[in-house]
Amino acid sequence: MKQGRIIAAHGRHYTVEFADGTTRQCFPRGKKSGPAVGDHVVIRLQGETEGVIEEIKERKNLVYRSDDMRTKQFAANVDQLLIVVAVEPAFSMELIGRALVAASHADISPIIILNKADIQQGFEQARDRLQQLAVVYDPAIPVVPTHALDTAATASTLLPYLRGRCSLLLGQSGMGKSSLLNALVPQAQAATQEHSIALDAGRHTTTSTRLYHLPNADGSIIDSPGFQNFGLYHLTPADIERGFPEFVRHAGQCRFYNCSHRHEPGCAVLAALKQGTIHAERHELYQRILSEIEEKDRY
């Protein structure tokens, strides 16, 4: 028996790294599945290069991706979420909002990285959109401009945020996530691909989840495939509400203790929405997420 940490996942096969830096290809016993990148595990050695995962040690948290078909866990023991967006192609505020709800549920601190900040046209507009969202949270979410192709400047800007922490790197395709990873961890040699201007969207260049150690610094980054959708079907309505802190500030003043903040009389959240204290786009996202969960529960 030996303890290690999962640093890569490929289906039901996992790469486990030990304290001495060596690795083994491991798999869970039987048909059960449950490990995730970042998990600390106990394995039983088999042969010279393989092992069986016998135990998953207690986790700090667990991050999921889900859609209407299934929920999949993909990262564990994460300290902070790095949400990568870019001046171009256009990024989705809805996907950012969904990722922030997931971060809130897992008790993970978010940071928004605004990449391709060297593109002057559109930079101010992109930053203003993000700042309007960032200040809703307490403390406010850092919005950090970067230019990933300037590797030295990118590393200098981001390393103070990353030292001593396990960070999950997440972003839509085409935002420069792989270039950002290469700037921070050159040995990762993550594949990059220019986004399609005609489609205004990028192509997926990361196909599996993997943990990388920061060179010359105490910290690690978990890279995951780019996402074009971020379902939250694994959360409850109460979890969703907590992911919208501007709602929580008013919810205690609602007439009904189980108010859904959609149609009830005496709802303080709807009153704040009418007064402009809560942005309409955020309330619409909240309603969409709740409707998705309710629709799934019907089946």
Protein Blocks (a to p, Z undefined) as FASTA:
>chain_A
ZZdddfbdehjaccdddfkopacddddehjbdfbaehiacddddehjlbccdfbdcddfb
dcddddfkbccdfbehifbdcddddfbdcddfklmmmmmmmmmmnopacddddehklpmg
hplmmmmmmmmmmmmpccddddddddfklmmlmmmmmmmmmgopacdddddehilmmmmm
mmmmmmnopacddddfklopacdfbfbdcddddehiacddddddddfbdcfklpcfklmm
mmmmklmmmmmmpmblklghlmpghiaklmmmmnomacfklmmmmmmmmmmmmmmmmZZ
